[in-house]
Amino acid sequence: MTLAVDKSAFLDAFEAYWAAEGGTQGGLEAFLETYLERTGLTSAHDAAVTAHDAFRDSFAGLRASVLEAAE
């Protein structure tokens, strides 16, 4: 799969990285937030995070049930 990079958004994201506080973690969060926002991918990211969280929660519930049944 080939993905085109929006160079203008990428440069803006790097500006946000360097301007962010919080070290590397804060910079990466600022970079990603800026790039997703500038490329219009924020809603796709939010949907993926929501799906991931729902899967994680359902897996945790399943795991708890299995452990409870094993006792």
C-alpha positions in Angstrom: 0.0 0.0 0.0 1.3 3.4 -1.0 0.4 6.5 1.0 1.0 10.0 -0.2 2.4 12.4 2.4 1.0 15.9 2.5 4.3 17.7 2.7 2.7 21.0 3.9 0.9 19.1 6.7 4.0 17.2 7.5 6.0 20.4 7.9 3.3 21.9 10.1 3.3 18.8 12.2 7.1 19.1 12.7 6.6 22.7 13.8 4.0 21.5 16.3 6.5 18.8 17.5 9.3 21.3 18.2 6.9 23.8 19.8 5.3 21.3 22.1 6.1 20.9 25.8 6.4 17.5 27.5 9.5 16.2 25.8 9.3 13.5 23.2 5.9 12.3 24.3 4.3 15.8 24.0 6.0 16.4 20.7 4.8 13.2 19.2 1.2 13.8 20.4 1.4 17.3 18.9 2.9 16.0 15.6 0.2 13.4 15.2 -2.7 15.6 16.2 -1.5 18.3 13.8 -0.9 16.0 10.9 -4.3 14.2 11.3 -6.1 17.5 11.6 -4.5 19.0 8.6 -5.1 16.0 6.4 -8.7 15.5 7.5 -8.0 12.1 9.1 -9.0 13.0 12.7 -12.4 11.3 12.5 -10.9 8.1 11.0 -8.4 8.1 13.9 -11.1 8.6 16.5 -13.1 5.8 15.0 -10.1 3.5 15.1 -9.3 4.4 18.7 -13.0 3.8 19.7 -13.0 0.4 18.0 -9.7 -0.6 19.6 -11.0 0.4 23.0 -14.2 -1.6 22.6 -12.2 -4.6 21.5 -9.8 -4.3 24.5 -12.7 -3.9 26.9 -14.5 -7.0 25.5 -11.3 -9.0 25.6 -10.8 -8.0 29.2 -14.3 -9.1 30.0 -13.8 -12.4 28.3 -10.5 -12.9 30.1 -12.1 -12.2 33.5 -14.8 -14.8 32.7 -12.3 -17.4 31.8 -10.2 -16.8 34.9 -13.3 -16.9 37.0 -14.5 -20.2 35.5 -11.1 -21.7 36.0 -11.2 -21.1 39.8 
